[in-house]
Amino acid sequence: MHTQVKGAVLLCLDLQPVFLKAVAGGPELIRRCSFAIEVAAGLGIPVEFTEQVPSKLGATEPSLLALAGSPKAHAKDTFSALSRQSPCRAALTETRELNHLLLCGLETPICVYQTALDALRADVAVTILSDCVGARRPDDARAALDSLARADANVLPSEAVFYSILGGASHPFFRPFTELVKKYA
């Protein structure tokens, strides 16, 4: 695995149909998250999912799970996937050293925001893929992302993040990456 992604995980938060229907731009969010999942998988970055109370709210959007190969989906009833009470926290950290969390999903001012803050408190670097998060109220999402940026989270579009990981055209995944950029343009 490329040294810049060692210890990184793409965590897809609560991408359940019930929520995707409620947020502004749900179909576009699915498309952008699809891009992030395919690129992360291609780069060898583990992709994991959370599901907010799946027994009541349903499972993750199946098309997204399919893109991740053999994804892990973690049920949660806390808003933060990394709160001390969340079983997701142990699942994400017990089998690996987690150094960097790439976040996509929803909802930005709730689960994305609280998960990012808990990761930062645990000295885990955080990058929110700004084009891969959603919210019912876009103004709330902007305020949450601004606050996270002030708290030292990186808030960047997915292409900027992945081009940075690639570093240049000589990276072995560069050609497949550019095909994915075109596919999801």
N, C-alpha and C positions, 0 to 999 in steps of 0.2 A: 504494500500500500504506500502511496505517496506520503512522504514525511509530514507534509502540511495537514494531512487528514488523519494521521494516527491519533487515536483517542477521541475522534469525532463521531457523533451520531446525528442523523437527521431524525428529529422527533416530530411526528405529524399528530397534532393535537385535535382530537374530537371531530374528525371529518366524517360525521355521521349524516345521512340524508336528512334527518329531521332538522338539523342545524343548517345544513347547506341550503335548504329551502327558505330558511328564515333570514339569511344574511344578504346584504347587498352584493350582487354579482356572483351568486353561487356557481353558475356554470363556468365563469371565467376563473374562479378560485380553483375549481377542480382541474381545469386545464393547466394552470400555473403550478399547482401541486404535483400534477402528473409529470411535468417537466422536471421539477426538483427531485422527485422520487427516481425517475429514470436516470438522471445524471448521477445522483448519489450512488445508486446501485452500480452504475458503470465505473465509478471511481473507487468502488470497494468500501464506501462509507455505509455502515449499517443503517437500515431504515426501520424505525419502530413506530408504532401507533399507540395512541391512548383512545379510550372510548369512555365517555361520560355516562355512567350508569347504563350500560348496554342492555341490561335486563328490562329496562323501561323505555330506553330511547333508541335501541337498535344498534347494530354493528356499523363499522366503518364502511364507507362507500366501496362496494366490491371492486369497481374498476381501479381504484387506487391500490387496494391490497394486491391485486393481480400484478401490478407493475413492480412491486417490491420483491417478487420471487417468493421467498418463505418468510413473510414478515411476522413480527411478534406484535400482538395487540394486547394492551394492558388495560383492564377495566379499572376505573377509578370513580370515587364519589367525592373527592376533593377537587377544588378548582385547579390548584397547582399539581402538576404531575410529580413534583419533587418535594412536596411538603413532607414533614416527618411522619405524618399519618398515612401517606399514600403508599400502597404496595408497589407502585410504579418506580418509586425512588430506589428501592432495593433491587428491583428487576433491572433497572438501567445501570446500576453500578456494581452489582455483585459479580459479574463475569468479565468485567473490563475496567480499565482505567478510563474514566470519562473526563476528558480535558476540554472538549469544545462541543457545545450543543448548538446545532442548527435547528431553528424552529420554523415550522409552517403550521397552518391550520387556523383554528378559531376557538373561542372568540377572542379577538385581540385585546380588548380592555379587561378581560376576565382571565381565562385560562392561559393564554399566551403571556400576558403581563405577569401573573403570579408565578408561573413556571420559570420565566426568565429571572425574576427577582430572586427566587429560591436558588436557582443555579448560580447566580452571581454571589449570593451569600455563601455558597459552598465552594467558592473559588473556581468555578467552571466558567470558561469563556462562553459567551452567548452571541450568536448572530441570528437575528430575526430576518428571514427572507421577506422583505417588505411587500413584494408582489405576490406572496404566497400565504398571506394572512387575511382574515376577513372579520367583519363585524356587522351587527344589525344597524349600528349608527356610525357611519364613517368619521364623524367629528370626534366621537369617543375613541375610536381607533387611533386617530392622529395624535390625540393628547396622550394616550398610553405609549405610543411609539416614541414621542418626544421625551417623555419621562424616562423611558428605558434607555434612550440614547444618553441622557444626562447621567444615568446610573452606570455608564460604561458598557452597555450592550452595543454591539454593532447592529445597525439597522440599514440593510442594503438590499438592492434587488438581487434576485437569484443569479442572473447572468454575471453580474459584477463579482459575486462571491465565487462562482465556479470558474470564471476566467482567472481569477486570482489564484485559485488552487492549481489550475493547469500551469500557470506561469509562462507558457509560450507554446508555439505551434509544434515543438518537438515532443511534447508529452504524448505518450502512447494512446491516450484517450481523446486527443484533440479532434481527430477526424470524426469519430462517432459523436462527440459533443456537438460539433458544428451541424451535424445532421439533425440532432435533437433540437438545436436552436431553430433550424429551419422548420422542422415538424411542428413546433409549438409557437411559431412567430405570429 
